[in-house]
């Protein structure tokens, strides 16, 4: 059976319309950046205190460890949406537990953002990806 020219024209029109709309449908979406590995953190008011964070992906789930002066602490949460990263861990001190919340943008092996110590304090930080040895 022969296809009618108008049905071929309709198909071409639909295909063309789809091709035009695809960039619009995906315009707000970004590909998540790769953050796996060890990052060295520099706090704006922390001097040369050596702290860092290490992210891993296992079975599609992002997790990590904060490397504090006192030793490694498992992260409570890690979320990456495009280039926006948030992660947190809990510090247990004499006055109780306090959440440390980090928010950053990630680009080209560098993070820039802020960290919050519960409701008590907030400051900026930067981090650079440690090169693989």
N, C-alpha and C positions, 0 to 999 in steps of 0.2 A: 504494500500500500504506500502510495506517495504522500509525503507530508505537504500540507498546504503552506504556501509561502508566508502567510500571515502568522501561522503558529511558529515558524522558524524566527520570524521577526520578533514575536512576543518573547521567545526564549532568549534571544540576543539582548532585548531590552531588559529583561529580568537580570540576566548575568551582568550587564553593564551597571544597572542600579545597585546590585549587590557589591560590585567592585568599588563603586563610589561611596557606599555607606560603611564599608568595613573600616576604613581609617577613623571615621567618626565614632564608631562603636568601641574602638579600642584606644581612643585618644587619652582617656583618663587613666589607663592602666600602665603600670611600669613593671619592668622585670626586676624582681628582688636582686639586690647586690649580693655577691658572695662575701660572707663574713666569717666563714670557718677559719679557725686558726687562733693564734695568740696575738693579743693587742696590748701594747704598753700605754698606760694611761698617765697623763700629766694633769693634775688638778691645778686650777688657777691659784689656789692658796695653799697648796700642799708641798711646796718646795720640791725637794728631790725624793720624796717618799716613793719607793718603788712598788707600784700597784699595777695590776693588769687584769685582763679578762680573756678567757679562752672559750670559743664557741665550737660546738660540734653538731653534726646532723646525723641522726641515726633513725632509720626507717621513716625518713621524711620529717622527723620532729627535731626542732632546734632546741638545744640545751647549752648549758655552759657552767663555768667555774670562775669565780672571782678570786684573784690571787692577791690577798691582803698581806700586810706585814706579819700578821699573826698566823698566816697559813691559808690554804685553799678553802673556799666556801662555795657550796653548790648554789647556783642561781635558783630563785623561786620561780621566776618567769622570764621568758625571752619572746619578743614579738618583732617581726620584721615585715613591714609593709612598704614595698618599693625601696626607697632609700631611707625611710624612717625606722629607727631601731629604738626599742625600749627594753630594758632588762632591770631586774631587781633582785635583791638578796636581803636577808634579815640579819641584823646585828643584835646579838643578845648581850646586854650589858647589865650592870648592877641596878639600873633603874627600870629594867624590862626590855622587851624587844622593840627594835626600831627598824622600819623598812628603809632601805637605801634604794632610791629609784633613779635610774639613768635614762635620759632621753637624748637621742643624737641623730644627726643626719650623717650618712655614710657615703663617701665618694672617693674614688681613686686611692684606696688604701688608707684613708684618713677618716676619723670621726670628730665631730664638733657638736657639743651639746651642753646640757646642764645635769647636775645630780642634786637630789634632794635628800636630806637627812630628816625623814619624817616631816614634822611641821617646824623643826628647829632651825634649819639652815639650808641654803642653796648656793651653789656656785657653778661656774663653768668648768669644762674640762675639754681636753683634746686627747685623741688616741691615735697611734700609728700602728699599722700591722707589722708585727715582727717578721723579719725575713726568715724563710725556712733555712735551717742550717744543714 
